Amino acid sequence: MVVVYNDDGDEFALKQFIDDEEDGGEDGDESDCGNDGTLDLGAMREISILRVLRCGNGHPNIVPMVDVKPIECGEEENVGAGLEGVLGMGMPVYHRGTLSSATDNAAIRSKADKVRIAHGLLSGVAYLHRNGIIHRDIKGDNIMLSEDFSVVLIDFSLAKLVNAAMFEGSSEPQNRFGDISGATHTVSQGTPTYRAPEVIRQEPYGLTSDCWSVGVVLLELLTGHTLKVEKDGQALRLIEEVKTKLPDQPFANLVRGLLEVDPLKRLGARAALNSNVFNKFGLTVSANTDKIIDLGTAFDENFDPDEDNGGNAALRDVSNGKGGNSGGRRGKARVDSVTDRRQKHLEKICNELNCSHPLTRHAALTYATLWATELDDTIFDVDAGTQTLLDCAVLAVKMFETELPNLEDLEERESGPFKDWVLEEYKDTETSLWMMMDYCLLPRKVGAWAQ
């Protein structure tokens, strides 16, 4: 992270996404993506999520992204993520540093400040969870302090979407897709000391795994020092030991509720905001915390594969029964035919890739529709083995699924849709789609086909 300045002299923190090919996991693990020369998965997810959490979708306790773009690099070997320059993301600078440093340096002394920090952190996490986003790496080092000791949650490189609330405009957290907690079953996510017991046990986990991490952070804040352990087992034993010594007081009881070993009994972030300790200090739940993200406000042009986008024939031809180049029954028949083909092609590919996340198929459709709109409107007129159509599905799988295919093994398949698929061509398509989607790979809206 470096400090940069704009033309007006305003300073910002610049996060640079530089691929590290030595930092990977086992084949099929989320952490392994990007080591084959494709875009870094952490960069794709972090930027995509923060691109949505801006403008009217921002939250005071979540870092705002100021800008994102490739940065020109002088040396070819420093060029990252398949782009012409290292990808950089601009954010505000927080001069008070991290919550971990402030905790160890005894910079937060008053109980009122500690309670306000807890309230702010839970507010930000509750907003993420309200919209189906799990952070997966909450710790003191990923929490910045502003000048007035407000907290700001940063580093969304492990964040992931686990339900589709924001895409439906639903007023209820449980929507027709449900909370697919099992889709976050990966063994390498998070930081030792802050990982929830179910994550350590390599069991499926959901949004409340974040709440355990918040509990550890607040335990450190309450006791006045960070936990000095490096292994999960040591951390769990130490947390249990410290937790049993806590007094019977509102703040301590809040921490206990967040550090409940059973995730079904653990306090959720939104429920935790109703704690007596916050009522005592006059802290209430703001409207920001309960709002559903409006995707339409996040982008200058809201690409929507389910609507007629003002005269674009290519897009009309692949929409859900809307528009078309010819009128009446003939036009509708052609649109229905294209709709059937695209659905069948992508369904076949997604089945081949064992897709389970409810947004994967819709994301693939979004990418393919955009490609047809901008570059090649014949993408749906051929079979499911077409390179670009396969590329769209692979990118969606990479973005949303837990079990990710090894792309080199995928290239070697001798039968099925991928028998002629070329990894090098996929890399070009991936980069092009990343840019065409305005650096946000979340589909803009869940349409009828995703039901």
NUDO-813205 format. One record per residue (C-alpha): residue in three letters; x, y, z. Coordinates in steps of 0.001 Angstrom, whole numbers, padded with zeros to 6 digits, always signed. Example, Ala and Ser with C-alpha at 12.3 -4.5 7.8 and 13.67 -1.06 7.14 Angstrom:
Ala+012300-004500+007800Ser+013670-001060+007140
// end
This chain:
Met+000000+000000+000000Val+001435+003349-001052Val+000198+006936-000748Val-000607+008756-004000Tyr-002000+012195-004828Asn-004459+013534-007380Asp-004077+016777-009310Asp-005628+018736-006434Gly-003110+017398-003938Asp-005574+015091-002155Glu-003930+011946-000835Phe-005152+008400-001251Ala-003949+004908-000389Leu-003156+002855-003495Lys-003527-000906-003313Gln-001712-002662-006152Phe-002795-006123-007233Ile+000406-007877-008272Asp+000164-011592-009046Asp+002293-013806-006824Glu+002532-017178-008525Glu+004100-018755-005455Asp+001114-017916-003262Gly-001408-020607-004081Gly-003258-023556-002655Glu-004115-027044-003720Asp-005683-027746-007097Gly-009349-026862-007061Asp-009006-024543-004040Glu-010136-020936-004417Ser-006717-019668-003396Asp-005081-021400-006344Cys-006847-019289-008972Gly-004614-016853-010808Asn-001447-018947-010639Asp-002055-020209-014188Gly-001643-016759-015701Thr-005323-015823-015387Leu-006713-012909-013392Asp-006162-013035-009642Leu-009326-014239-007925Gly-008866-012063-004845Ala-008513-008933-006988Met-011587-009833-009041Arg-013776-010387-005998Glu-012526-007441-003958Ile-012832-004920-006760Ser-016180-006310-007928Ile-017701-006029-004460Leu-016245-002601-003679Arg-017383-001320-007094Val-020945-002085-005979Leu-020439-000643-002459Arg-020136+002926-003675Cys-022311+005988-004254Gly-025666+005410-002583Asn-024616+001865-001644Gly-021770+002947+000599His-021609+002385+004345Pro-019629+004558+006781Asn-017904+001513+008268Ile-016834-000048+004949Val-013923+001318+002949Pro-015021+003316-000098Met-013217+002631-003360Val-012288+005903-005045Asp-011087+004517-008368Val-009664+001447-010070Lys-007591+001226-013233Pro-004428-000337-014678Ile-001305+001580-013700Glu+001398+001964-016320Cys+004489-000026-015376Gly+008018+000432-016616Glu+009074-003197-016343Glu+007271-005939-018195Glu+007680-008497-015403Asn+005717-006252-013046Val+002657-006206-015240Gly-000036-007944-013201Ala-003281-009809-013731Gly-002992-010117-017509Leu-003442-006375-018019Glu-001077-003853-019633Gly-000227-002451-016225Val-000508-003362-012558Leu-004111-002981-011447Gly-004458-000299-008790Met-007318+000625-006461Gly-007496+004004-004755Met-008923+004364-001221Pro-008852+006973+001552Val-005854+007181+003870Tyr-006490+006465+007562His-003680+008030+009556Arg-004596+006464+012885Gly-003670+003078+011469Thr-005147-000302+012289Leu-007279-001363+015219Ser-004619-003961+016120Ser-001963-001279+016544Ala-004296+000953+018505Thr-005222-001954+020793Asp-001631-002964+021548Asn-000557+000668+022013Ala-003407+001369+024438Ala-004598+004186+022186Ile-008260+003372+022897Arg-008807+003961+026586Ser-012379+005056+027177Lys-015171+002532+027362Ala-017310+004822+025200Asp-014773+004654+022354Lys-014571+000871+022628Val-018346+000526+022532Arg-018557+002875+019544Ile-015907+000840+017719Ala-017832-002371+018398His-021049-000783+017172Gly-019433+000508+013984Leu-017809-002824+013167Leu-021029-004761+013720Ser-022973-002190+011668Gly-020666-002659+008681Val-020720-006445+008952Ala-024506-006501+009361Tyr-024835-004455+006152Leu-022622-006893+004261His-024556-009869+005587Arg-027876-008164+004813Asn-026759-008200+001189Gly-025358-011721+001170Ile-021662-010770+001329Ile-019301-012660+003627His-015936-010989+004360Arg-013984-014068+005568Asp-010939-012195+006876Ile-012104-009890+009658Lys-009245-009090+012018Gly-007728-006058+013702Asp-005245-005560+010888Asn-008134-005232+008410Ile-009915-002562+010453Met-008739+001019+010070Leu-009409+003907+012457Ser-010450+007337+011266Glu-009539+010533+013122Asp-012636+010322+015342Phe-011994+006629+016114Ser-014672+005393+013737Val-013830+001982+012293Val-013569+001153+008610Leu-013442-002459+007388Ile-010946-003023+004560Asp-009398-005857+002481Phe-012170-007688+000648Ser-009815-010046-001207Leu-011426-013089+000449Ala-014964-011715+000368Lys-017647-013636-001467Leu-021320-013423-002360Val-023338-016211-000711Asn-026878-015172-001598Ala-028611-012956-004121Ala-030549-010473-001973Met-029107-007409-003686Phe-030018-008725-007120Glu-033676-009155-006314Gly-034456-006048-004314Ser-035913-008405-001726Ser-036907-007019+001662Glu-036141-010363+003261Pro-032648-011855+003748Gln-033954-015289+002803Asn-034931-015117-000857Arg-035721-017749-003432Phe-032044-018634-003669Gly-031630-019005+000091Asp-028483-018667+002173Ile-026179-021231+000570Ser-023761-021531+003477Gly-022306-024745+002086Ala-020915-022808-000868Thr-018224-021367+001404His-016664-024673+002331Thr-012994-023968+001689Val-010091-024873+003937Ser-007701-021964+003494Gln-009826-018879+004105Gly-009181-016357+006858Thr-006351-015767+009297Pro-005332-018052+012187Thr-006592-016722+015552Tyr-009699-015254+013915Arg-011033-018326+012100Ala-014313-019709+013389Pro-014366-023259+014817Glu-016441-024583+011897Val-013888-023187+009453Ile-011049-024822+011366Arg-012958-028121+011329Gln-013268-027768+007525Glu-017049-027852+007731Pro-019474-025804+005634Tyr-019801-022350+007128Gly-021979-019309+006641Leu-022260-015633+007466Thr-021903-016135+011213Ser-018290-017241+010755Asp-017628-013516+010294Cys-019322-012888+013641Trp-016855-015192+015406Ser-014030-013125+013900Val-015703-009940+015130Gly-015967-011563+018564Val-012213-012205+018645Val-011511-008597+017623Leu-013805-007289+020360Leu-012268-009681+022878Glu-008884-008144+022081Leu-010369-004660+022370Leu-011937-005527+025730Thr-008772-007040+027205Gly-006466-004379+025759His-004110-006583+023743Thr-004101-008745+020618Leu-003866-012498+020959Lys-000309-013669+020311Val-000884-017081+018772Glu-000172-018428+015307Lys-002085-021711+015213Asp-005812-022302+015162Gly-005857-024822+017996Gln-003875-022546+020295Ala-006177-019667+019456Leu-009352-021610+020293Arg-007939-022694+023656Leu-006771-019184+024521Ile-010071-017623+023463Glu-012001-020074+025622Glu-009679-019370+028553Val-010032-015601+028280Lys-013771-015806+027613Thr-014455-017739+030833Lys-012756-014996+032858Leu-014902-012195+031480Pro-017197-010450+033967Asp-020994-010539+033784Gln-021316-007168+032054Pro-023079-006030+028838Phe-019929-005663+026699Ala-018507-008968+027902Asn-021848-010714+027340Leu-021910-009366+023785Val-018469-010864+023181Arg-019598-014197+024624Gly-022557-014273+022280Leu-020326-013678+019257Leu-017871-016337+020443Glu-020462-019095+020751Val-018826-022220+019339Asp-022072-023511+017826Pro-022734-021319+014757Leu-026494-021911+015130Lys-026411-020362+018615Arg-023936-017607+017777Leu-025133-014015+017682Gly-025581-012643+014192Ala-024271-009183+013437Arg-027718-007583+013164Ala-028949-009228+016362Ala-025784-008137+018184Leu-026610-004496+017453Asn-029569-004833+019826Ser-027218-005520+022730Asn-027846-003655+025970Val-024370-002151+025873Phe-025282-000109+022792Asn-028617+000984+024231Lys-026822+002233+027307Phe-024630+004512+025181Gly-027490+005682+022975Leu-026249+003857+019844Thr-029005+002716+017530Val-029180+000828+014234Ser-028918+003252+011325Ala-030952+002993+008129Asn-027683+002266+006283Thr-027340-001065+008007Asp-030688-002480+006895Lys-030781-001259+003300Ile-030567-003498+000255Ile-027897-002578-002286Asp-029312-000911-005389Leu-027254-002103-008330Gly-028716+000604-010540Thr-026938+003341-008572Ala-023551+001641-008709Phe-022947+001996-012441Asp-023162+004822-014933Glu-024737+002428-017422Asn-026719-000396-015873Phe-026169-003290-018279Asp-029165-005579-017995Pro-029464-008684-020192Asp-033169-008919-019347Glu-034230-005567-020792Asp-034232-003807-024150Asn-031295-001403-023953Gly-032405+001405-026202Gly-032087+000268-029784Asn-029183-002183-029532Ala-030247-004901-031961Ala-027707-007440-030754Leu-028892-007125-027172Arg-032553-007200-028148Asp-031988-010408-030047Val-030775-012201-026929Ser-033178-010717-024403Asn-035910-012609-022577Gly-038626-012293-025205Lys-038348-008495-025482Gly-037621-006588-028657Gly-036187-008214-031766Asn-035471-007047-035287Ser-038839-008088-036704Gly-042259-007494-035295Gly-045165-009770-034483Arg-044980-013540-034177Arg-041955-013872-036461Gly-039877-011523-034284Lys-040961-013203-031080Ala-040213-016638-032498Arg-036682-015568-033385Val-036072-014124-029921Asp-037488-017238-028264Ser-035240-019378-030433Val-032140-017416-029429Thr-033240-017492-025793Asp-033651-021264-025922Arg-030244-021737-027521Arg-028377-019571-025049Gln-030046-021264-022098Lys-029388-024762-023397His-025773-024008-024320Leu-024890-022426-020975Glu-026850-024993-019010Lys-024858-027770-020680Ile-021565-026056-019925Cys-022482-025286-016305Asn-023564-028880-015751Glu-020233-030021-017155Leu-018506-027787-014590Asn-020734-029000-011716Cys-022002-025508-010896Ser-023923-025128-007635His-023892-021400-006797Pro-027239-019840-007819Leu-025582-016873-009518Thr-023048-018745-011638Arg-025400-019455-014528His-026785-015953-014532Ala-023287-014435-014442Ala-022254-016589-017411Leu-025351-015406-019257Thr-024547-011782-018403Tyr-020984-012075-019722Ala-022084-013869-022881Thr-024858-011368-023569Leu-022475-008448-023127Trp-019980-010113-025466Ala-022714-010607-028061Thr-023784-006998-027637Glu-020363-005430-027909Leu-018300-007783-030062Asp-019951-010819-031635Asp-023698-011324-031887Thr-023270-014833-033329Ile-022110-016213-029972Phe-025470-017954-029404Asp-025864-019186-032973Val-023353-022007-032551Asp-022981-024996-030301Ala-021961-025131-026645Gly-018366-025887-027529Thr-017689-022360-028796Gln-014560-020957-027150Thr-016105-017639-026070Leu-019238-019225-024645Leu-017084-021663-022677Asp-014906-018755-021518Cys-017942-016929-020138Ala-018952-019983-018117Val-015413-020558-016798Leu-015143-016956-015634Ala-018497-017208-013842Val-017398-020436-012166Lys-014173-018807-011053Met-016067-015848-009627Phe-018783-017695-007712Glu-018112-021389-007195Thr-016211-023019-004344Glu-014753-025974-006167Leu-012797-024471-009034Pro-011565-026576-011937Asn-007894-026790-012748Leu-007828-024909-016036Glu-004843-026793-017394Asp-006670-030077-016801Leu-009782-028588-018388Glu-007797-027821-021524Glu-006694-031444-021795Arg-010187-032939-021913Glu-010700-035052-025010Ser-014490-035116-025022Gly-017437-032968-024098Pro-017845-029196-024566Phe-014230-028475-023588Lys-012498-030839-026003Asp-011324-027918-028208Trp-011055-025281-025471Val-007774-023294-025357Leu-006523-021801-022083Glu-004470-019052-023772Glu-007553-017814-025612Tyr-009507-017856-022354Lys-006977-015490-020769Asp-007654-012897-023462Thr-011423-013271-023109Glu-011209-013045-019317Thr-009284-009770-019446Ser-011628-008325-022069Leu-014738-009222-020063Trp-013194-007849-016855Met-012785-004488-018575Met-016108-004621-020439Met-017897-005269-017143Asp-016308-002083-015776Tyr-014186-004090-013327Cys-017241-005598-011642Leu-018028-009226-012458Leu-021233-009339-010441Pro-024253-009709-012749Arg-026328-006559-012753Lys-029669-008216-012059Val-031178-011658-011607Gly-033528-012258-014515Ala-036286-014737-015221Trp-033875-017403-016489Ala-032151-017567-013087Gln-035330-018574-011242
// end
